[in-house]
Amino acid sequence: MKRNSKNSLSIILFGRAGSGKGTQAELLTKKFYLEHFSSGEALRQRQKVNDFTGKKLVKVMNRGEWVPESTIIEIWMDKLADFKKKNNFKGWIYDGGPRLMLEAKLLEITLKWYGWEKNTKFILIDISKTVAFNRLTKRRQCSKCGELIPWVGEFKKLKECHKCGGKLVLRPDDKPEAIRKRLEQFQKYTVPVINYYRKQGKVIKINGEQNIENVFKDILKAL
């Protein structure tokens, strides 16, 4: 039977690039049987479509610039519509957004439209700009399956992809100049969004500078 309940869980993950949002989203997805939407991954997948938007995304993202709100909103609106159709839908995780205030406002409207607004958790995985930059300049990605390898804990020792054995390479948009730009944009645009939710008493702050296991434990405690 299709679950169309207002008890469906929505988890919104915030954090600087390199904070481990994607890793924690995967762990939470498995723990609670949720659907996972990553704005960054969705945009990278959209780059593969050989049209104007796909080609423009490659150029823009490789420079470390953010895409317009209209593009990311279109992508996540389509994804949420797909989630709503699923049988036994238990909820979803938004990894990497909303980045801008307009996105936050539209997300609120969307959650209300689907009846998911009453069980939404906003989690900030907090790391400093220095830690973020250090992690991002060293993290790697599998050239074969696309798995992102964070520069934390045991992952630092990997010589090849732990999932498929593929070669590990630097991601195109993880160049120092692009990273600095992304971190600046987070501070300028996303921090005000986080403060908007914080003033409403909705933000759960987690120390993201711990190891992966302890970050996950803290998130579970908070939930």
GROMACS elastic network, one bead per residue, 0.5 to 0.9 nm:
[ bonds ]
;  ai    aj funct       b0    kb
    1    87     6  0.63838   500
    1    88     6  0.66445   500
    2    85     6  0.79888   500
    2    86     6  0.69308   500
    2    88     6  0.51865   500
    2    89     6  0.71727   500
    3     8     6  0.84486   500
    3    84     6  0.87477   500
    3    86     6  0.79036   500
    3    87     6  0.59823   500
    3    89     6  0.53857   500
    3    90     6  0.74228   500
    4     7     6  0.85622   500
    4     8     6  0.78705   500
    4    84     6  0.76003   500
    4    85     6  0.89243   500
    4    87     6  0.85931   500
    4    88     6  0.79761   500
    4    89     6  0.72096   500
    4    90     6  0.89141   500
    4   114     6  0.87583   500
    4   115     6  0.85654   500
    5     8     6  0.58494   500
    5    89     6  0.84249   500
    5    90     6  0.84544   500
    5   115     6  0.75707   500
    5   116     6  0.80321   500
    6     9     6  0.83012   500
    6   114     6  0.81721   500
    6   115     6  0.52714   500
    6   116     6  0.53373   500
    6   117     6  0.78754   500
    6   118     6  0.71852   500
    6   119     6  0.75469   500
    7    90     6  0.79539   500
    7    91     6  0.83512   500
    7   115     6  0.86168   500
    7   116     6  0.71063   500
    7   118     6  0.76742   500
    7   119     6  0.63244   500
    8    89     6  0.71550   500
    8    90     6  0.50305   500
    8    92     6  0.79919   500
    8   115     6  0.85080   500
    8   116     6  0.61444   500
    8   118     6  0.88891   500
    8   119     6  0.67763   500
    8   120     6  0.86216   500
    9    34     6  0.80420   500
    9    90     6  0.63699   500
    9    92     6  0.64087   500
    9    93     6  0.83033   500
    9   116     6  0.71243   500
    9   117     6  0.89153   500
    9   118     6  0.86734   500
    9   119     6  0.54096   500
    9   120     6  0.60559   500
    9   121     6  0.78690   500
   10    34     6  0.87063   500
   10    90     6  0.88996   500
   10    91     6  0.54916   500
   10    92     6  0.51194   500
   10    93     6  0.58555   500
   10    94     6  0.76711   500
   10   111     6  0.86344   500
   10   116     6  0.69321   500
   10   117     6  0.79271   500
   10   119     6  0.63032   500
   10   121     6  0.62202   500
   10   122     6  0.85587   500
   11    25     6  0.89149   500
   11    91     6  0.81019   500
   11    92     6  0.64073   500
   11    94     6  0.62045   500
   11    95     6  0.83210   500
   11   119     6  0.85571   500
   11   120     6  0.57448   500
   11   122     6  0.60555   500
   11   123     6  0.72824   500
   12    92     6  0.86281   500
   12    93     6  0.59069   500
   12    95     6  0.64122   500
   12    96     6  0.78354   500
   12    97     6  0.70081   500
   12    98     6  0.80965   500
   12   120     6  0.73769   500
   12   121     6  0.60916   500
   12   123     6  0.61115   500
   12   124     6  0.84843   500
   13    21     6  0.64696   500
   13    22     6  0.89317   500
   13    24     6  0.88960   500
   13    25     6  0.78108   500
   13    93     6  0.72924   500
   13    94     6  0.60270   500
   13    95     6  0.50334   500
   13    96     6  0.60874   500
   13    97     6  0.68552   500
   13    98     6  0.88377   500
   13   121     6  0.84410   500
   13   122     6  0.62056   500
   13   123     6  0.50147   500
   13   124     6  0.60475   500
   13   125     6  0.72982   500
   14    19     6  0.87758   500
   14    21     6  0.72373   500
   14    94     6  0.87513   500
   14    95     6  0.70682   500
   14    96     6  0.58575   500
   14    97     6  0.63312   500
   14    98     6  0.80168   500
   14    99     6  0.85194   500
   14   122     6  0.74961   500
   14   123     6  0.60168   500
   14   125     6  0.61645   500
   14   126     6  0.82075   500
   14   190     6  0.85568   500
   14   194     6  0.77308   500
   15    18     6  0.79459   500
   15    19     6  0.56844   500
   15    20     6  0.79773   500
   15    21     6  0.67378   500
   15    96     6  0.73464   500
   15    97     6  0.88920   500
   15   123     6  0.83969   500
   15   124     6  0.55025   500
   15   126     6  0.58020   500
   15   127     6  0.73808   500
   15   186     6  0.85779   500
   15   190     6  0.89747   500
   15   208     6  0.85583   500
   16    19     6  0.55072   500
   16    20     6  0.86599   500
   16    21     6  0.85756   500
   16    96     6  0.87816   500
   16   125     6  0.78351   500
   16   126     6  0.72596   500
   16   127     6  0.68886   500
   16   128     6  0.80897   500
   16   129     6  0.76351   500
   16   132     6  0.66938   500
   16   182     6  0.85924   500
   16   183     6  0.67356   500
   16   186     6  0.66637   500
   16   187     6  0.85343   500
   17    20     6  0.77283   500
   17    21     6  0.80980   500
   17    96     6  0.85550   500
   17   132     6  0.63408   500
   17   133     6  0.83177   500
   17   135     6  0.88726   500
   17   136     6  0.73417   500
   17   179     6  0.81841   500
   17   182     6  0.75215   500
   17   183     6  0.70374   500
   17   186     6  0.83905   500
   18    21     6  0.75910   500
   18    22     6  0.89733   500
   18   127     6  0.83530   500
   18   131     6  0.80890   500
   18   132     6  0.50794   500
   18   133     6  0.75281   500
   18   134     6  0.85872   500
   18   135     6  0.58491   500
   18   136     6  0.55629   500
   18   139     6  0.83828   500
   18   150     6  0.75235   500
   18   151     6  0.84980   500
   19    22     6  0.84679   500
   19   125     6  0.61961   500
   19   126     6  0.67966   500
   19   127     6  0.60204   500
   19   128     6  0.88658   500
   19   131     6  0.84591   500
   19   132     6  0.64650   500
   19   135     6  0.83286   500
   19   208     6  0.60214   500
   19   209     6  0.77525   500
   20    23     6  0.52933   500
   20    24     6  0.62367   500
   20    25     6  0.84818   500
   20   125     6  0.75699   500
   20   150     6  0.72813   500
   20   208     6  0.73177   500
   20   212     6  0.78654   500
   21    24     6  0.52511   500
   21    25     6  0.59231   500
   21    26     6  0.86271   500
   21    95     6  0.61627   500
   21    96     6  0.72137   500
   21   125     6  0.70272   500
   22    25     6  0.50003   500
   22    26     6  0.62737   500
   22    27     6  0.87623   500
   22    38     6  0.73685   500
   22    95     6  0.63909   500
   22    96     6  0.82373   500
   22   148     6  0.86251   500
   23    26     6  0.52786   500
   23    27     6  0.64723   500
   23    28     6  0.87990   500
   23   148     6  0.88198   500
   23   150     6  0.81922   500
   23   212     6  0.79369   500
   24    27     6  0.50444   500
   24    28     6  0.61069   500
   24    29     6  0.84294   500
   24   212     6  0.76711   500
   24   215     6  0.79158   500
   24   216     6  0.64252   500
   24   219     6  0.87568   500
   25    28     6  0.51143   500
   25    29     6  0.59366   500
   25    30     6  0.86535   500
   25    36     6  0.70165   500
   25    37     6  0.88222   500
   25    38     6  0.86265   500
   25    93     6  0.66425   500
   25    94     6  0.81540   500
   25    95     6  0.65328   500
   26    29     6  0.50375   500
   26    30     6  0.63753   500
   26    31     6  0.86416   500
   26    36     6  0.74894   500
   27    30     6  0.53637   500
   27    31     6  0.61753   500
   27    32     6  0.87498   500
   27   216     6  0.76229   500
   28    32     6  0.59959   500
   28    33     6  0.77683   500
   28    34     6  0.73915   500
   28    93     6  0.81334   500
   28   216     6  0.81545   500
   28   220     6  0.85880   500
   29    32     6  0.56120   500
   29    33     6  0.52503   500
   29    35     6  0.63567   500
   29    36     6  0.64628   500
   29    92     6  0.77677   500
   29    93     6  0.73362   500
   30    33     6  0.52008   500
   30    34     6  0.69878   500
   31    34     6  0.79541   500
   32    90     6  0.77578   500
   32    91     6  0.83932   500
   33    89     6  0.86608   500
   33    90     6  0.67101   500
   33    91     6  0.78405   500
   33    92     6  0.86289   500
   34    89     6  0.76278   500
   34    90     6  0.58163   500
   34    91     6  0.50614   500
   34    93     6  0.68134   500
   35    83     6  0.72645   500
   35    89     6  0.81090   500
   35    90     6  0.78856   500
   35    91     6  0.62231   500
   35    93     6  0.62238   500
   35    94     6  0.88672   500
   36    91     6  0.88808   500
   36    92     6  0.56045   500
   36    94     6  0.65348   500
   36    95     6  0.74411   500
   37    41     6  0.81711   500
   37    42     6  0.75124   500
   37    76     6  0.76900   500
   37    79     6  0.76263   500
   37    80     6  0.87406   500
   37    92     6  0.72506   500
   37    93     6  0.59477   500
   37    94     6  0.50728   500
   37    95     6  0.60299   500
   37    96     6  0.85527   500
   38    41     6  0.52876   500
   38    42     6  0.59556   500
   38    43     6  0.85371   500
   38    93     6  0.80549   500
   38    94     6  0.60601   500
   38    96     6  0.60855   500
   38    97     6  0.83202   500
   39    42     6  0.50839   500
   39    43     6  0.61642   500
   39    44     6  0.86483   500
   39    72     6  0.71338   500
   39    75     6  0.83437   500
   39    76     6  0.76337   500
   39    94     6  0.75055   500
   39    95     6  0.64258   500
   39    96     6  0.55659   500
   39    97     6  0.68414   500
   39    98     6  0.88280   500
   40    43     6  0.52480   500
   40    44     6  0.62712   500
   40    45     6  0.87033   500
   40    95     6  0.81770   500
   40    96     6  0.68329   500
   41    45     6  0.61396   500
   41    46     6  0.85260   500
   42    45     6  0.51222   500
   42    46     6  0.61833   500
   42    47     6  0.87635   500
   42    72     6  0.84955   500
   42    75     6  0.74334   500
   42    76     6  0.84423   500
   43    47     6  0.63211   500
   43    54     6  0.86460   500
   43    57     6  0.74694   500
   43    61     6  0.88405   500
   43    67     6  0.88217   500
   43    71     6  0.88408   500
   43    72     6  0.74779   500
   43    75     6  0.81666   500
   44    47     6  0.50995   500
   44    48     6  0.71602   500
   44    54     6  0.87552   500
   44    57     6  0.79647   500
   44    58     6  0.79464   500
   44    61     6  0.86252   500
   45    48     6  0.55553   500
   45    49     6  0.76658   500
   45    54     6  0.87261   500
   46    49     6  0.56561   500
   46    50     6  0.89154   500
   46    53     6  0.79403   500
   46    54     6  0.56901   500
   46    57     6  0.77988   500
   46    75     6  0.88269   500
   47    50     6  0.74766   500
   47    51     6  0.86563   500
   47    53     6  0.74359   500
   47    55     6  0.62590   500
   47    56     6  0.79430   500
   47    57     6  0.57484   500
   47    58     6  0.58321   500
   48    51     6  0.87001   500
   48    54     6  0.61111   500
   48    55     6  0.80611   500
   48    58     6  0.87202   500
   49    52     6  0.86605   500
   49    53     6  0.79607   500
   49    54     6  0.51827   500
   49    55     6  0.78042   500
   50    53     6  0.80855   500
   50    54     6  0.57442   500
   50    55     6  0.65332   500
   51    54     6  0.52756   500
   51    55     6  0.61770   500
   51    56     6  0.85038   500
   52    55     6  0.53457   500
   52    56     6  0.60204   500
   52    57     6  0.85435   500
   53    56     6  0.50470   500
   53    57     6  0.59956   500
   53    58     6  0.87155   500
   53    71     6  0.86319   500
   54    57     6  0.52195   500
   54    58     6  0.65650   500
   55    58     6  0.53246   500
   55    59     6  0.67364   500
   55    60     6  0.88800   500
   56    59     6  0.52937   500
   56    60     6  0.61253   500
   56    61     6  0.84821   500
   57    60     6  0.50948   500
   57    61     6  0.57491   500
   57    62     6  0.81255   500
   57    67     6  0.71652   500
   58    61     6  0.55116   500
   58    62     6  0.59547   500
   58    63     6  0.86342   500
   59    62     6  0.54368   500
   59    63     6  0.65083   500
   59    65     6  0.88846   500
   60    63     6  0.53958   500
   60    64     6  0.66792   500
   60    65     6  0.54089   500
   60    66     6  0.69881   500
   60    67     6  0.70050   500
   61    65     6  0.53567   500
   61    66     6  0.65598   500
   61    67     6  0.74486   500
   61   172     6  0.87967   500
   61   173     6  0.63338   500
   61   178     6  0.82282   500
   62    65     6  0.74649   500
   62   172     6  0.60957   500
   62   174     6  0.80495   500
   62   175     6  0.83145   500
   62   178     6  0.68850   500
   63    66     6  0.89354   500
   63   173     6  0.68226   500
   63   175     6  0.86155   500
   63   177     6  0.77060   500
   63   178     6  0.52428   500
   63   179     6  0.87947   500
   63   181     6  0.81056   500
   64   173     6  0.61789   500
   64   174     6  0.80976   500
   64   175     6  0.84387   500
   64   177     6  0.74979   500
   64   179     6  0.62488   500
   64   180     6  0.78904   500
   64   181     6  0.56266   500
   64   182     6  0.55093   500
   65   178     6  0.74261   500
   65   181     6  0.67770   500
   65   182     6  0.65916   500
   65   185     6  0.81508   500
   66    69     6  0.87276   500
   66   182     6  0.75941   500
   66   185     6  0.79089   500
   67    70     6  0.83151   500
   67    71     6  0.67412   500
   67    72     6  0.72042   500
   68    71     6  0.56118   500
   68    72     6  0.69704   500
   68    73     6  0.87740   500
   69    72     6  0.55099   500
   69    73     6  0.59016   500
   69    74     6  0.84295   500
   69    99     6  0.86566   500
   69   100     6  0.76195   500
   69   102     6  0.74534   500
   69   103     6  0.66080   500
   70    73     6  0.52221   500
   70    74     6  0.60542   500
   70    75     6  0.87183   500
   70   103     6  0.88144   500
   71    74     6  0.52862   500
   71    75     6  0.64749   500
   71    76     6  0.89628   500
   72    75     6  0.50863   500
   72    76     6  0.62716   500
   72    77     6  0.84941   500
   72   103     6  0.86462   500
   73    76     6  0.52984   500
   73    77     6  0.59148   500
   73    78     6  0.85258   500
   73   103     6  0.69429   500
   73   106     6  0.82570   500
   73   107     6  0.86713   500
   74    77     6  0.52920   500
   74    78     6  0.63430   500
   74    79     6  0.87427   500
   75    78     6  0.54010   500
   75    79     6  0.63582   500
   75    80     6  0.88560   500
   76    80     6  0.60394   500
   76    81     6  0.84837   500
   77    80     6  0.52181   500
   77    81     6  0.62680   500
   77    82     6  0.87327   500
   77   110     6  0.81093   500
   78    81     6  0.51980   500
   78    82     6  0.64253   500
   78    83     6  0.88512   500
   79    82     6  0.50729   500
   79    83     6  0.62928   500
   79    84     6  0.87472   500
   80    84     6  0.61690   500
   80    85     6  0.87931   500
   80    92     6  0.87350   500
   80   110     6  0.88195   500
   80   114     6  0.89692   500
   81    84     6  0.51812   500
   81    85     6  0.66953   500
   82    85     6  0.53634   500
   82    86     6  0.69093   500
   83    86     6  0.54160   500
   83    87     6  0.88696   500
   83    89     6  0.71690   500
   83    91     6  0.82954   500
   83    92     6  0.79880   500
   84    87     6  0.83253   500
   84    89     6  0.71588   500
   84   114     6  0.78274   500
   85    89     6  0.81312   500
   86    89     6  0.56034   500
   87    90     6  0.89880   500
   89    92     6  0.84864   500
   91   116     6  0.84686   500
   94    97     6  0.63832   500
   94    98     6  0.82076   500
   95    98     6  0.88113   500
   96    99     6  0.71916   500
   97   100     6  0.79520   500
   97   103     6  0.80213   500
   97   104     6  0.81038   500
   97   190     6  0.83283   500
   98   101     6  0.75052   500
   98   102     6  0.84575   500
   98   103     6  0.53699   500
   98   104     6  0.53179   500
   98   105     6  0.89746   500
   98   107     6  0.74993   500
   98   190     6  0.76148   500
   98   193     6  0.76886   500
   99   102     6  0.86316   500
   99   103     6  0.66973   500
   99   104     6  0.74750   500
   99   186     6  0.74460   500
   99   189     6  0.67000   500
   99   191     6  0.85303   500
   99   193     6  0.71398   500
   99   194     6  0.89964   500
  100   103     6  0.53089   500
  100   104     6  0.63666   500
  100   105     6  0.89023   500
  100   189     6  0.56583   500
  100   190     6  0.56410   500
  100   191     6  0.89148   500
  100   192     6  0.81475   500
  100   193     6  0.63552   500
  101   105     6  0.62486   500
  101   106     6  0.86365   500
  101   189     6  0.76608   500
  101   190     6  0.77022   500
  101   192     6  0.76355   500
  101   193     6  0.56363   500
  101   196     6  0.85909   500
  102   105     6  0.52053   500
  102   106     6  0.62464   500
  102   107     6  0.85047   500
  103   106     6  0.51409   500
  103   107     6  0.59375   500
  103   108     6  0.85932   500
  104   107     6  0.50350   500
  104   108     6  0.62757   500
  104   109     6  0.87899   500
  104   193     6  0.70359   500
  105   108     6  0.52165   500
  105   109     6  0.65044   500
  105   110     6  0.87632   500
  106   109     6  0.50569   500
  106   110     6  0.61116   500
  106   111     6  0.86185   500
  107   111     6  0.60471   500
  107   112     6  0.84971   500
  108   111     6  0.52448   500
  108   112     6  0.62510   500
  108   113     6  0.85867   500
  108   117     6  0.71952   500
  109   112     6  0.52130   500
  109   113     6  0.61181   500
  109   114     6  0.88227   500
  109   117     6  0.87103   500
  110   114     6  0.63389   500
  110   115     6  0.85056   500
  110   116     6  0.85090   500
  110   117     6  0.85058   500
  111   114     6  0.53151   500
  111   115     6  0.60266   500
  111   118     6  0.86744   500
  111   120     6  0.86360   500
  112   116     6  0.59486   500
  112   117     6  0.51040   500
  112   118     6  0.82922   500
  113   116     6  0.77479   500
  113   117     6  0.84370   500
  114   117     6  0.79272   500
  115   118     6  0.75870   500
  116   119     6  0.61664   500
  116   120     6  0.70099   500
  117   120     6  0.57977   500
  120   202     6  0.88584   500
  121   202     6  0.71090   500
  121   203     6  0.75213   500
  121   204     6  0.77586   500
  121   223     6  0.77525   500
  122   194     6  0.87609   500
  122   197     6  0.78351   500
  122   202     6  0.61075   500
  122   203     6  0.50097   500
  122   204     6  0.60917   500
  122   205     6  0.87039   500
  123   202     6  0.84513   500
  123   203     6  0.57083   500
  123   205     6  0.60247   500
  123   206     6  0.72239   500
  123   219     6  0.79618   500
  124   194     6  0.79890   500
  124   203     6  0.66820   500
  124   204     6  0.59884   500
  124   206     6  0.59828   500
  124   207     6  0.84959   500
  124   208     6  0.85738   500
  125   204     6  0.85231   500
  125   205     6  0.62601   500
  125   207     6  0.60940   500
  125   209     6  0.86221   500
  125   215     6  0.82089   500
  126   205     6  0.66853   500
  126   206     6  0.58876   500
  126   207     6  0.53036   500
  126   209     6  0.73958   500
  127   130     6  0.82303   500
  127   131     6  0.63528   500
  127   132     6  0.65203   500
  127   206     6  0.89488   500
  127   207     6  0.68168   500
  127   208     6  0.53125   500
  127   209     6  0.57340   500
  128   131     6  0.52906   500
  128   132     6  0.61615   500
  128   133     6  0.86577   500
  128   208     6  0.89391   500
  128   209     6  0.82455   500
  129   133     6  0.60924   500
  129   134     6  0.85715   500
  129   183     6  0.71139   500
  130   133     6  0.52702   500
  130   134     6  0.62363   500
  130   135     6  0.86827   500
  131   134     6  0.51209   500
  131   135     6  0.61354   500
  131   136     6  0.85444   500
  131   209     6  0.77231   500
  132   135     6  0.52657   500
  132   136     6  0.60736   500
  132   137     6  0.86204   500
  132   179     6  0.89048   500
  132   183     6  0.81895   500
  133   136     6  0.52107   500
  133   137     6  0.61437   500
  133   138     6  0.86744   500
  133   176     6  0.78989   500
  133   179     6  0.68546   500
  133   180     6  0.74542   500
  133   183     6  0.81533   500
  134   137     6  0.55460   500
  134   138     6  0.65350   500
  134   139     6  0.87078   500
  134   151     6  0.84540   500
  135   138     6  0.53711   500
  135   139     6  0.58660   500
  135   150     6  0.71618   500
  135   151     6  0.53124   500
  135   152     6  0.75775   500
  136   139     6  0.53094   500
  136   140     6  0.83989   500
  136   150     6  0.80308   500
  136   151     6  0.75429   500
  136   174     6  0.61762   500
  136   175     6  0.83470   500
  136   176     6  0.83145   500
  136   179     6  0.71748   500
  137   140     6  0.85794   500
  137   151     6  0.88363   500
  137   170     6  0.81819   500
  137   174     6  0.61650   500
  137   175     6  0.66911   500
  137   176     6  0.64327   500
  137   179     6  0.78285   500
  138   150     6  0.81072   500
  138   151     6  0.60519   500
  138   156     6  0.88478   500
  138   170     6  0.77322   500
  138   174     6  0.86080   500
  139   148     6  0.76410   500
  139   149     6  0.58509   500
  139   152     6  0.85109   500
  139   156     6  0.82749   500
  139   169     6  0.86053   500
  139   170     6  0.69489   500
  139   171     6  0.80876   500
  139   174     6  0.82489   500
  140   147     6  0.86193   500
  140   148     6  0.61419   500
  140   149     6  0.51014   500
  140   150     6  0.67506   500
  140   151     6  0.76631   500
  140   168     6  0.57438   500
  140   169     6  0.52648   500
  140   171     6  0.63018   500
  140   174     6  0.88688   500
  141   144     6  0.87757   500
  141   145     6  0.85959   500
  141   146     6  0.59226   500
  141   147     6  0.56077   500
  141   149     6  0.55347   500
  141   150     6  0.84818   500
  141   161     6  0.80726   500
  141   167     6  0.81983   500
  141   168     6  0.53169   500
  141   169     6  0.53315   500
  141   170     6  0.61245   500
  141   171     6  0.59442   500
  142   145     6  0.57693   500
  142   147     6  0.51699   500
  142   148     6  0.64937   500
  142   149     6  0.75131   500
  142   160     6  0.76684   500
  142   161     6  0.58046   500
  142   164     6  0.84663   500
  142   165     6  0.83476   500
  142   166     6  0.56726   500
  142   167     6  0.56323   500
  142   169     6  0.62628   500
  142   170     6  0.87219   500
  142   171     6  0.88696   500
  143   146     6  0.57836   500
  143   147     6  0.81070   500
  143   161     6  0.87729   500
  143   166     6  0.62098   500
  143   167     6  0.56047   500
  143   168     6  0.60333   500
  143   169     6  0.63312   500
  143   171     6  0.89692   500
  144   147     6  0.81840   500
  144   161     6  0.85732   500
  144   164     6  0.76150   500
  144   165     6  0.83118   500
  144   166     6  0.52062   500
  144   167     6  0.68853   500
  144   168     6  0.85324   500
  145   161     6  0.85041   500
  145   163     6  0.82526   500
  145   164     6  0.69823   500
  145   166     6  0.71885   500
  147   161     6  0.74330   500
  147   162     6  0.88900   500
  147   163     6  0.78224   500
  147   164     6  0.89651   500
  148   161     6  0.89489   500
  148   168     6  0.89934   500
  148   171     6  0.86370   500
  149   152     6  0.86497   500
  149   155     6  0.65486   500
  149   156     6  0.83137   500
  149   158     6  0.85891   500
  149   161     6  0.78352   500
  149   162     6  0.89180   500
  149   168     6  0.82087   500
  150   153     6  0.85828   500
  150   155     6  0.63580   500
  150   156     6  0.75487   500
  151   154     6  0.85508   500
  151   155     6  0.61397   500
  151   156     6  0.53357   500
  152   155     6  0.57135   500
  152   156     6  0.58439   500
  152   211     6  0.69624   500
  152   212     6  0.76846   500
  153   156     6  0.60664   500
  153   157     6  0.81526   500
  153   211     6  0.63162   500
  153   212     6  0.75487   500
  154   157     6  0.56777   500
  154   158     6  0.73859   500
  155   158     6  0.54849   500
  155   162     6  0.88309   500
  156   159     6  0.85136   500
  158   161     6  0.70304   500
  158   162     6  0.72690   500
  158   168     6  0.87195   500
  159   162     6  0.86634   500
  159   165     6  0.88628   500
  159   167     6  0.79224   500
  159   168     6  0.72065   500
  160   163     6  0.87786   500
  160   164     6  0.82795   500
  160   165     6  0.52883   500
  160   166     6  0.56851   500
  160   167     6  0.53650   500
  160   168     6  0.56720   500
  161   164     6  0.56463   500
  161   166     6  0.50165   500
  161   167     6  0.64556   500
  161   168     6  0.63684   500
  162   165     6  0.58904   500
  162   166     6  0.81462   500
  163   166     6  0.80490   500
  165   168     6  0.88867   500
  169   172     6  0.89627   500
  170   173     6  0.84663   500
  170   174     6  0.67821   500
  170   175     6  0.81457   500
  171   174     6  0.52991   500
  171   175     6  0.77715   500
  172   175     6  0.66508   500
  173   176     6  0.87454   500
  173   178     6  0.61349   500
  173   179     6  0.73487   500
  174   177     6  0.82958   500
  174   178     6  0.63171   500
  174   179     6  0.57937   500
  175   178     6  0.53327   500
  175   179     6  0.60631   500
  175   180     6  0.87181   500
  176   179     6  0.50561   500
  176   180     6  0.61995   500
  176   181     6  0.86875   500
  177   180     6  0.52769   500
  177   181     6  0.64087   500
  177   182     6  0.88442   500
  178   181     6  0.51615   500
  178   182     6  0.62987   500
  178   183     6  0.87407   500
  179   182     6  0.51213   500
  179   183     6  0.62039   500
  179   184     6  0.85816   500
  180   183     6  0.51983   500
  180   184     6  0.61492   500
  180   185     6  0.86389   500
  181   184     6  0.50914   500
  181   185     6  0.61869   500
  181   186     6  0.86465   500
  182   185     6  0.51057   500
  182   186     6  0.61965   500
  182   187     6  0.87239   500
  183   186     6  0.50638   500
  183   187     6  0.63288   500
  183   188     6  0.86813   500
  184   187     6  0.51884   500
  184   188     6  0.61750   500
  184   189     6  0.85298   500
  185   188     6  0.50281   500
  185   189     6  0.57336   500
  185   190     6  0.73228   500
  186   189     6  0.54538   500
  186   191     6  0.63459   500
  187   190     6  0.60606   500
  187   191     6  0.53018   500
  187   192     6  0.80025   500
  188   191     6  0.64822   500
  188   192     6  0.73265   500
  189   192     6  0.59835   500
  189   193     6  0.70610   500
  190   193     6  0.50153   500
  190   194     6  0.63209   500
  190   195     6  0.86384   500
  191   194     6  0.50118   500
  191   195     6  0.61391   500
  191   196     6  0.85408   500
  192   196     6  0.60846   500
  192   197     6  0.88145   500
  193   197     6  0.65786   500
  193   198     6  0.85835   500
  194   197     6  0.52864   500
  194   198     6  0.60135   500
  194   199     6  0.86969   500
  194   203     6  0.73877   500
  195   199     6  0.60551   500
  195   200     6  0.86281   500
  195   203     6  0.84669   500
  196   199     6  0.55008   500
  196   200     6  0.69081   500
  197   200     6  0.51479   500
  197   201     6  0.65901   500
  197   202     6  0.55378   500
  197   203     6  0.60702   500
  198   202     6  0.55236   500
  198   203     6  0.50321   500
  198   204     6  0.84407   500
  199   202     6  0.75530   500
  199   203     6  0.84951   500
  200   203     6  0.80467   500
  201   204     6  0.85657   500
  204   219     6  0.84191   500
  204   222     6  0.70757   500
  204   223     6  0.87915   500
  205   208     6  0.89693   500
  205   219     6  0.88706   500
  205   222     6  0.89351   500
  206   209     6  0.89694   500
  206   215     6  0.69576   500
  206   218     6  0.67442   500
  206   219     6  0.68696   500
  206   222     6  0.86783   500
  207   210     6  0.64548   500
  207   215     6  0.67537   500
  207   218     6  0.82478   500
  208   211     6  0.77700   500
  208   212     6  0.81339   500
  208   214     6  0.88538   500
  208   215     6  0.60544   500
  209   212     6  0.86947   500
  209   215     6  0.80516   500
  210   213     6  0.80793   500
  210   214     6  0.61439   500
  210   215     6  0.60487   500
  211   214     6  0.55743   500
  211   215     6  0.63430   500
  211   216     6  0.87776   500
  212   215     6  0.52239   500
  212   216     6  0.62292   500
  212   217     6  0.86946   500
  213   216     6  0.51824   500
  213   217     6  0.62196   500
  213   218     6  0.87368   500
  214   218     6  0.61551   500
  214   219     6  0.85779   500
  215   218     6  0.51971   500
  215   219     6  0.62842   500
  215   220     6  0.87521   500
  216   219     6  0.50840   500
  216   220     6  0.62382   500
  216   221     6  0.86642   500
  217   220     6  0.51520   500
  217   221     6  0.62357   500
  217   222     6  0.86762   500
  218   221     6  0.50790   500
  218   222     6  0.61981   500
  218   223     6  0.86454   500
  219   222     6  0.50824   500
  219   223     6  0.61611   500
  220   223     6  0.50958   500
